[in-house]
Each structure stands twice: as C-alpha cells, then as structure tokens.
Amino acid sequence: MLDSKIPEGPLAEKWSKHKFNLKLVNPANKRKFTIIVVGTGLAGASAAASLAELGYNVKTFCYQDSPRRAHSIAAQGGINAAKNYQNDGDSVYRLFYDTIKGGDYRAREANVHRLAEVSVNIIDQCVAQGVPFAREYGGLLDNRSFGGAQVSRTFYARGQTGQQLLLGAYSALNRQIHTGKVISYTRHEMLDVVMIDGHAKGVVTRDLKTGEIEAHEGHAVLLCTGGYGNVFFLSTNAMGCNVTAAWRAHKRGAYFANPCYTQIHPTCIPVTGDHQSKLTLMSESLRNDGRVWVPKTVELAEKLRKGQIKASDIKEEERDYFLERKYPSFGNLVPRDVASRNAKMMCDEGRGVGTTGLAVYLDFAEAIQRMGEDTVRAKYGNLFDMYYQITDENPYKQPMRIYPAVHYTMGGLWVDYNLMTSIPGLYALGECNFSDHGANRLGASALMQGLADGYFVIPYTVGDYLTNLGSFAPVDKKHPAFEATRKEVEDKVKKLLSLKGSKTVDDIHKKLGHIMWEYCGMARNENGLKKAKGLIQELRKEFWSDVTVLGDNEELNLSLEKAGRVADFLELGELMVDDALNRSESCGGHFREESATPEGEAKRDDEHFAYVSAWQYNGDNQPETLHKEELVFENVKLTQRSYK
C-alpha cells in the first residue's frame, strides 16, 4: 500500500504540526550518523550543507569535476516566493492555488501548500548568502511575472538566477567541506543502491577518471539527481543529465511515479539540424515583455520561409498575437503547456516561420518602443546576447524565433510527505521526485522546490527516520551486500564493454529520442503510443546486439558512460509510453488527442484518473505493476482550467 504520510489537520497547519511531531536526533548523536547525498545541484548542495551544519556526517557525489557544475546553473528566469513585495494580492494560499491549478489538479495539496509556505524563507536564506537578486531603485528586491500567475512573485538575477542560487548553496557546501563535515567525491557516478534488510544503506559508484568501482556506506541515501528529459535526446538539459541513479533505485524497489508527465518549454531556440546535441532555452521571463505572434495567413508565412519578405514587412493587422487573442486574461503569460500546444497548433496550420516552418516569433519591438532599448538590455541583455551568438540574428532589431522543446520532467521517484521513496532510508529531492508540480510545472518553481526540499524539508524529516533505526553504530561495510552489489555493477560494465557492433551509442539515443518526440511528445494518441512501445522494444534489442562501446573501464571513457545511461533511457522510455497509454485523459503536459475540449484544451477525467501512477519494477522484460495513490482535494475545487 502507498502511504503518503500526509499529516492530519487543516491544510495551513499540517507542516508546522508535522515538524513538531517528528522525532529529533540529539545534537551529540548527529555526528554518529552518515548521510549520502547524490547530486550537488540546488537540492543536493542545499541538503548537504544544511545537514552538515546540523552536525551529521555527509558524503556528496557528483559526476562533474566540481559541485558547482550541476545543471541548476542553467535555470535563467527566476524563483517564486509568496512575499507579496509588489502588494498586488499575492499570498501563500494564492501561490498554492496557482501551483495546483497550473499542474492541472494532479499534485498533492499538502505538498504544494508546504512548498508555498517555505518559499518565503528561501529568499531570506539566499539573500543572507549574498545572492545578487535584482533590486528596485529604492533597494527593495524586484519581482517579475511568470506564466500561470496574475501577480509578480518571481525573484531574479537577470537571466542567471539558477547560477547565482547555486553559487550560494555551493558556498555553504564548501564551508562544510572545509570543516570536514562533508566529504566531496567529484567525477563519481552512482550506479546502484546497496540494500540491507530492505533499507538503503549505501551506493556503488564508478570513478569516472580511473574506472574504479567502489561501495560507500551510510545510514540514509538522498538522491538529488535531476530529471530524465534527455530520454528525448534533444532537450534543454545538459548532455550529461541522465536517469541512471533514479532508474537503478527503481530497479531496487523504489516506485517510479507519473513518468509520462514531461514539460515542453515554449520558448526555446528552434532545431536547426541533425548536428545538434542539445537545445538552448530562452527564459520564460522574456514573455513578460516579448509578444508571441505568427502571420495571419499561410501565404504570408510561406513568403517568410522562402525569404521573400522579412518579419518587419508584415503589417500589424496581418499579425496574429494568438496567445493574447485566445487568453486575454493571461496573454503571453499562460502556463508552459498551454503556450507550447498553441505554438505547435500554429505551425501545424502552416503559419510557422523560419526555414523549417517550426517556429513562431517572440517580438520585443513594442517593449523597446515603450521602455527604451537600454531598459530592455538591463533586464534581458545576457539572454539577448546568447540568442545572437547562437543564431547570428539581432533580437533588438528583429523578432526572436522560438519553438517548444523538452525541458523538465514532472514525473520521478514516488515519495511520501517526508520525501522518502518506497525504499526505507532512500529519499528523493528536487526534480528527481514527482511530488510538487502535478502534470505541469509553472515557471520559476523548479528552483523553489529544489531549495525547499534541501534547506527546509529534509533536515526535519530525515532525522525522524534515523531515530527509528535504533542504533548509532556505523553501517557495517563488511556486510556481503556491499560486495555483491559492487560485483553486479562490475559485471554490467563488463557486459557493456563487450558490445562491439556497428552502431554508436549516439545512433541509438537519437533513434530513441525521435520515437519519444514523435509519439510521446507534445501530443499522444493510443495508436502512436502502441507503435512507440514496439519500436522501443526493437531498438533495445538493437542496442544490446549491434551497438559498439569503445575503450576500457580503467580510464576516462565517455563511450562507456553514455552506454550505461542510454541503456537506462531505453527501459525508462517504454515505461513512459506505458504510463501515457494507461492515462487515457489529457492533463497538463500529458495531452492525449482523444481527450480534448472543442477549443483544443486538455480535457481531464477526474472520475477515473485523479491519482498518482506509481510503477513497481518486476524484473527485466517484465510488465511493471501499477499502484495508485488517490488524490484528495479538500481545499480547491476541481474545475476545467481556464486562462481566458
């Protein structure tokens, strides 16, 4: 049975009462416990720093050469918090409501309200660390708007918010490394979880420089390893982002929840060809002042695509500002899933721009005329520079071209209210878990969740588990489970290195990405999903029979690293398809073509699908078992989402 451990009582009191009821570890006893933290992004770095500050011994692992290279640095636009500095009607409850609604009513009320509550503390924490948030003329912290909200609650540091927040968490982590409370293992990739008597007691890692496969022990394991968007090959994620840590935990018994919930971000630089290995995000903050449009007629769009005319040649009355037209209340700041589907719709109608026709315009001409170029440059300058460097087009003089791309994954390891997975002692934080965003994440909420989990949730909840262990004794490294798990990882590495076929790992990964984007991307239908399942099964056979993995284990071997990650993506991809097939409704980022309103919006089926899908692994090539956590809504009314 899935026990979410949601506390009793009124929504606004659940977290404060729960904190009081959690068992505490005496300060003198904290130094007797060791906690493993895998991943050093915002969730991992903040958790490791906080736990070490409390007195626990912490080991951190990351596959980068420094903890500060985590992908959290790529988040651009900002971080939400219900401070109401703008005095525009924001509150903890409004942030809670916007997040529940933005996720299309597929998230837990209790988790989301807790997130909204602690959001106000995150900003204070980060300011104290020296994060250089933008400020108004009088010195107060500035805010801007993001999609899915009608208030300005997003704190930002130009277009570098993720990087600045990570530097704050990284500095706190570095302080603890210096004191000796944290031991940092860089260039180490986690490849398995060590289980003893059903509890997580350690991890097995591979040293990416030497190839050494080693086991590490701890009283609890925290996975803070991000999302699985790279299953699509092309995404806004860094190329190294992967699902391996979470997937290997899944194969040890951790349920995987809502894998089909993928966020397609509407404002990315369009694909230019097969040569690309990743896509570049243009921050959602640009939609504060940029206006999204396409030509009103297919004929004008064709002339644009052929280079016969320029965007500036199209008169105002010949432009369709389709988001402003369809959603007057929210305009260009509708949630990401709504904006993405509408951009695709325009391109499907033949009104897309750019040489491929798979793009729409994001135009700043009106903003520059209204505010002046210097003001626009101060707000968005580094984003405009990045766009110019990639496209060789000047966004101050002509509109940006944007198109949706895979960005964030709302699914992840199932966790209870304490952030513990279905494996006792194994926790998942940040994007690695499924818990706070439902079927669609609102912009600027990823940084909020990662830091909430690391700074303000896990320091309380992990202690409750540790007190119940009944012993302060170090985990026995001589237990046979450590060597057995290490040997299993070693055997899998040898199996991968024995593959000497004709295809590269990237060949297989690109094929998988094409299947996922085509049949399990912005829109899904039953026939396409069934076809995708068969294609993925064939592709997995091709991987294990005809891929080639170069080099040896005892060296820096990128081919081997990729092979292990793609092998896991191939298995995850099939589960994503199974989950999308099971959920024959549309909600948020999961859009089933068979389930749409007459206006083309997502049509939920609350009677049959108001639950979290939690999948249990049953062995290689075996169907997974679906467990359902029913979602109960006591504080919000389930209604059809409307941003009109």
Salt bridges, closest charged atoms under 4 A:
GLU13 OE1 - LYS17 NZ 3.22
GLU53 OE1 - ARG175 NH1 2.84
ASP65 OD1 - ARG69 NH1 3.42
ASP90 OD1 - ARG153 NH2 2.78
ASP98 OD2 - ARG153 NH2 3.02
ASP104 OD1 - ARG604 NH1 2.87
ASP104 OD1 - ARG641 NE 3.52
GLU117 OE2 - HIS113 ND1 2.95
ASP124 OD1 - LYS83 NZ 2.88
GLU189 OE2 - ARG565 NE 2.88
ASP192 OD2 - ARG252 NH2 2.92
ASP207 OD2 - HIS188 NE2 3.84
GLU214 OE2 - HIS188 NE2 2.75
GLU214 OE2 - HIS216 NE2 3.57
GLU217 OE1 - LYS59 NZ 3.69
GLU217 OE1 - LYS477 NZ 3.76
GLU284 OE1 - ARG287 NH2 3.29
GLU284 OE1 - ARG336 NE 2.36
ASP289 OD1 - ARG370 NH2 3.32
ASP289 OD2 - LYS379 NZ 2.99
GLU316 OE2 - ARG291 NH1 3.82
ASP320 OD1 - ARG325 NE 2.91
ASP320 OD2 - ARG351 NH1 3.01
GLU324 OE1 - ARG291 NH2 2.87
ASP337 OD2 - ARG341 NH2 3.51
ASP337 OD2 - ARG641 NH2 2.42
ASP348 OD2 - LYS344 NZ 2.87
GLU349 OE1 - ARG351 NH2 2.97
ASP363 OD2 - ARG319 NH1 3.20
GLU366 OE2 - ARG370 NE 3.19
GLU373 OE2 - ARG377 NH2 2.37
GLU393 OE2 - ARG401 NH2 3.06
ASP416 OD2 - LYS5 NZ 3.60
GLU483 OE2 - ARG486 NH2 3.10
GLU488 OE1 - ARG252 NH2 2.92
GLU490 OE2 - ARG486 NH1 3.12
ASP491 OD1 - LYS487 NZ 2.99
ASP506 OD2 - LYS562 NZ 3.33
GLU526 OE2 - LYS530 NZ 2.86
GLU542 OE2 - LYS503 NZ 3.34
GLU542 OE2 - LYS511 NZ 2.99
ASP546 OD2 - LYS503 NZ 3.11
GLU561 OE1 - ARG565 NH2 3.39
ASP568 OD2 - ARG248 NE 3.08
ASP568 OD1 - LYS492 NZ 3.87
GLU571 OE1 - LYS251 NZ 3.08
GLU574 OE2 - LYS533 NZ 2.78
GLU574 OE1 - ARG540 NH2 2.53
ASP578 OD1 - LYS533 NZ 2.84
GLU585 OE1 - ARG106 NH2 3.00
GLU585 OE2 - ARG583 NH1 2.93
GLU594 OE1 - ARG592 NE 3.12
ASP605 OD2 - HIS608 ND1 2.90
ASP606 OD1 - ARG106 NH2 2.88
ASP606 OD2 - ARG604 NH2 2.88
ASP620 OD1 - LYS251 NZ 3.73
GLU624 OE1 - HIS250 NE2 2.90
GLU629 OE2 - ARG108 NE 2.69
